[in-house]
Structures are given as C-alpha cells and as structure tokens.
Amino acid sequence: MAKRTQLSFASFNLYNLNLPGHSMYRNQTGWKEAEYQKKIDWAAEMVKDIDASVIGFQELWNAKALKDVFKAGGLYKDYDLLLLPQHNGKSIVCAAAVKKGLLVGQPEWIKSFPEAFNLTSKGDDIQTAKISVNINQFSRAVLKFVIKPRKKGMPIMVYVAHLKSKRPTEVYRENWFKEDKAYFKKHSNALGYAISTIRRTAEAAALRMMIVDEVKSTEKPLVVLGDLNDSQMSNTMNILTGQPNYLLSGLSQGGSDTGLYAVGTLQEYRSLRDVYYTHIYQNTKSSLDHILVSQEFYDNSRKRVWAFLGMEVFNDHLNNDK
C-alpha cells in the first residue's frame, strides 16, 4: 500500500436518489426517467469535482442508483461502493464510496442503540419531574467502516450517519390524536417537532456512546460524516461532539480524548469568512450536514497525526430550483 500524504472526506446528501418509477414516501410515481437521468448526471459531476478519498452518502433508496452515478462519472473502477446488502429500496439508507486500496475489513450498518443506552431519570432536584424515553434504534442505520491510508499508520474509523430530521413527526395516525382530533390538530406541529427533537437527541446520544466506547483512552483516529439535521451549536451537536475546547491560550496544546471537532469550526479559524450553509428552508440558510473529526486531525492537539488543510462546501445548487 502506497503511503498517502493527503486524505479527503466528503458528505453528500443524495436527496432521495431512487430508480425511476419507484415510489418514495407519499410520492407513488417516483422520478420520471428524464428526472432520474438528470439527477444521475449531476451527482456524477459532483463526485468528480469532489474527488474525495471517502464519501459518505445519505438518502439512497436503491443500490443500483448509486452504481449508476459512479458509472456515469467513469469512476466505478476507482472506488469501493459500500451498499447495504439486500436493501429493498423501500427506505433510505446511508452508503459510502472509498477509493480502492483504503478499505479494511467489511462495513457494518448499525440499527440498534447500545444495550446500555438509557434515558430515564427521576429528576436531579425536587422541582424536576421524572422522565422516561422509550427508544432503542436509529431512524436510519449508521454505517461504520475502517480505512487504512498508511501501511504503518493507525487505521481510521469512519461513521456515516443520518439523524432524524427537524421536520415535525406526523401524529395524526396516533390513537390519542384520533380520540380528540379537534383539539390536537391545532397542536400537531408543536408536538410533532418535539417528538422529532427527542428522537434526534436520543440518536445523537446513542451515537456518542458508540464513539466514546471506541476512542476512550486510545489514539484511534475517527471521522463522522453525515446529515445530522441540526446546526453547529445545537444541543444535538453538543451531545455528539462532547464540546471540546477550540480556544487555547499562549503556547499551550490541547486535544480531547473523546471530543470531536467540527470541520466547519476548524475552517472558521483558517478564514475571515465564517458563513456557510448546506440547507435552505423558508429563506433561512443553515448547516445541517457536518464532518466531525477526532483529536488526531486537530492542529492544536498533542495527539495530532493528520493536519487539517481546509474545507469546501458545494452548495450552489441550493439557490437554483431548476
């Protein structure tokens, strides 16, 4: 294996990439053939432009569709495609593309939370009511795999995640809603948003547990790629990253054993321009897609192995409805 001096990671939301004519959620007719080909051609050009060593994908409905992307871009022989076996195209999944020669072992899709996961509490003071959240699996399975860029270097663990969206959960099918539809209809948005937030928070905590169990008291490099469906300073991200300290004084060196560093923040320290976005909703621009790295990629860490060179966001298409 040749020694790699540079390594690049990308996160790519495919926005419901499915074969033409296949249903998606409430859309029973799916993409038309021309629409599908347009998505394939566009995605292929993006993959070529990105030219990343590792690409994590979200919102893939059918494995063949991602194969079509790489064939259209002339890249099919350059990458190992990590695709969920026996995926029936009835739901969206995470996937990845890894340049040949990097992948070690077999990928794993993790649906269940860690067995020890628990969100129950009787309250930490007399004013706090007890709480119990009953959830034990991710909305979309987390993809986990390992790459090894350097023969004598440490392997790098990679997670591709797609946490629960910010969109309010539809509650009109619930029995409690049906029993008093007139009342709950006016509150469905608030309750739906709360349920989605709780689910996403639980998923972030479960993924955090998995990460800490992997890297605690080790020097394992780790990268998280994905649509985490929350902003950089959100509670979701605070849970997932462990909120490591970026700001150092004097000549001190830092780094966190289990902390994850948002590449967006690392880029802000490299540039006078700190505004970027990956999502637009009601004219509000926000960053819901993230790349998080362990201290082995953080310049001011005592345990640094890789140097961070920079980040790019390909988002011009967000401002184009065509």
Residue pairs with C-beta under 8 A, 6 or more apart in sequence:
1 101
1 148
1 150
1 151
2 101
3 149
3 150
3 151
4 53
4 149
4 150
6 309
7 53
7 54
7 149
7 156
7 306
8 50
8 51
8 52
8 53
8 54
9 52
9 53
9 54
9 55
9 56
9 158
9 223
9 225
9 291
10 50
10 52
10 54
10 55
10 56
10 225
10 291
11 55
11 56
11 58
11 160
11 225
11 226
11 227
11 289
11 290
11 291
12 43
12 46
12 47
12 50
12 55
12 56
12 57
12 58
13 57
13 58
13 59
13 227
13 278
13 289
14 43
14 57
14 58
14 59
14 60
14 65
14 66
15 39
15 59
16 24
16 59
16 61
16 92
17 39
17 43
17 59
17 60
17 61
17 62
17 65
17 66
17 69
18 24
18 30
18 31
18 61
18 62
18 65
18 89
19 30
19 31
19 36
19 61
19 62
19 64
19 65
19 89
20 30
20 31
20 32
20 33
20 35
20 36
21 29
21 30
21 31
21 32
21 33
22 30
22 31
22 61
22 62
22 89
23 29
23 30
24 30
24 61
31 39
36 65
40 65
40 68
40 69
40 72
41 72
42 317
43 69
43 72
44 69
44 70
44 72
44 73
44 75
45 73
46 314
47 55
47 69
47 70
47 73
47 75
47 97
48 73
48 74
48 75
49 314
50 314
53 98
53 99
53 102
53 147
53 149
54 96
54 97
54 98
54 99
54 102
54 147
54 158
54 223
54 225
55 79
55 96
55 97
55 225
56 94
56 95
56 96
56 143
56 158
56 160
56 225
56 226
57 66
57 94
57 95
57 96
57 97
57 160
58 92
58 94
58 140
58 160
58 162
58 226
58 227
59 92
59 162
59 227
60 66
60 83
60 92
60 93
60 94
60 95
61 89
61 91
61 92
61 93
62 87
62 89
63 81
63 83
63 84
63 87
63 95
66 81
66 83
66 95
66 97
67 76
67 81
67 83
70 76
70 79
70 81
70 97
77 100
78 99
78 100
79 97
79 98
79 99
79 100
80 97
80 98
80 99
80 100
80 102
80 103
81 95
81 96
81 97
82 95
82 96
82 97
82 98
82 103
82 107
82 143
82 145
83 95
84 93
84 94
84 95
84 109
84 141
84 143
87 93
91 140
92 140
92 162
93 109
93 140
93 141
93 143
94 109
94 140
94 141
94 142
94 143
94 160
94 161
94 162
94 226
95 143
95 160
96 107
96 143
96 145
96 158
96 160
96 225
98 145
98 147
102 147
102 148
102 149
103 145
103 146
103 147
104 146
104 147
104 148
104 155
105 145
105 146
106 145
107 143
107 144
107 145
108 143
108 144
108 145
109 141
109 142
109 143
109 144
110 138
110 141
110 142
110 143
110 144
110 210
111 137
111 138
111 141
112 136
112 137
112 138
113 135
113 136
113 137
113 138
113 202
113 206
113 209
114 206
114 209
114 210
114 213
116 209
117 136
117 205
117 206
117 209
119 131
119 132
119 133
119 135
119 202
119 205
120 130
120 131
120 132
120 133
121 128
121 130
121 131
121 132
122 130
123 129
123 130
123 131
133 198
133 202
135 198
135 199
135 202
138 161
138 163
138 203
138 206
138 207
139 162
139 163
139 164
139 199
139 203
140 161
140 162
140 163
142 159
142 160
142 161
142 207
142 210
143 159
143 160
143 161
144 157
144 158
144 159
144 160
145 157
145 158
146 155
146 156
146 157
146 158
147 155
147 156
147 158
148 155
148 156
149 156
153 305
154 219
154 220
154 221
154 296
154 305
155 220
155 221
156 221
156 222
156 223
157 214
157 215
157 220
157 221
157 222
157 223
158 222
158 223
158 224
158 225
159 207
159 210
159 211
159 222
159 223
159 224
159 225
159 226
160 224
160 225
160 226
161 203
161 207
161 224
161 225
161 226
161 227
161 228
162 226
162 227
162 228
162 229
163 200
163 203
163 204
163 207
163 226
163 227
163 228
163 229
163 230
163 236
164 196
164 199
164 200
164 203
164 229
165 196
165 200
165 229
166 193
166 196
166 197
166 200
166 229
166 230
166 288
167 196
168 188
168 189
168 191
168 192
168 193
168 195
168 196
169 191
169 192
169 193
169 195
169 196
169 199
170 188
170 192
171 177
171 184
171 188
171 191
171 192
171 195
172 178
172 181
172 185
172 188
176 184
177 184
177 185
177 188
184 191
200 229
200 230
200 236
201 235
201 236
201 239
204 228
204 236
204 237
204 239
204 240
205 239
207 224
207 240
208 239
208 240
208 242
211 222
211 224
211 240
211 258
211 260
212 242
212 258
214 220
214 222
215 222
215 257
215 258
215 294
216 257
216 258
217 257
219 296
219 303
219 305
220 294
220 296
221 293
221 294
221 296
221 297
221 305
221 306
222 260
222 293
222 294
222 296
223 291
223 292
223 293
223 294
223 297
224 240
224 260
224 290
224 291
224 292
224 293
225 290
225 291
226 289
226 290
227 288
227 289
228 236
228 237
228 240
228 288
228 289
228 290
229 236
229 288
230 236
230 237
230 288
231 237
231 286
231 287
231 288
232 262
232 264
232 265
232 287
232 290
237 262
237 290
240 260
240 292
241 259
241 260
241 261
241 262
241 292
242 256
242 258
242 259
242 260
243 259
244 254
244 255
244 256
244 259
244 260
244 261
244 295
244 298
245 254
245 256
246 261
246 265
246 266
246 269
246 300
248 254
248 300
253 300
253 301
253 302
254 298
254 300
254 301
254 302
255 295
255 298
255 300
255 301
255 302
255 303
255 304
256 295
256 301
257 295
259 294
259 295
260 292
260 293
260 294
261 292
261 293
261 294
261 295
261 297
261 298
262 290
262 291
262 292
263 290
263 291
263 292
263 293
263 308
263 311
264 276
264 287
264 290
264 291
264 311
266 293
266 298
266 299
266 308
266 311
267 274
267 276
267 310
267 311
268 274
270 308
270 310
276 287
276 313
276 315
277 285
277 286
277 287
277 313
277 315
277 318
278 286
278 287
278 288
278 289
278 313
278 315
278 318
279 285
279 286
279 287
279 288
279 289
279 318
280 286
280 318
280 319
291 311
293 308
295 301
295 303
295 304
296 303
296 304
296 305
296 306
297 304
297 305
297 306
297 308
298 304
298 308
299 307
299 308
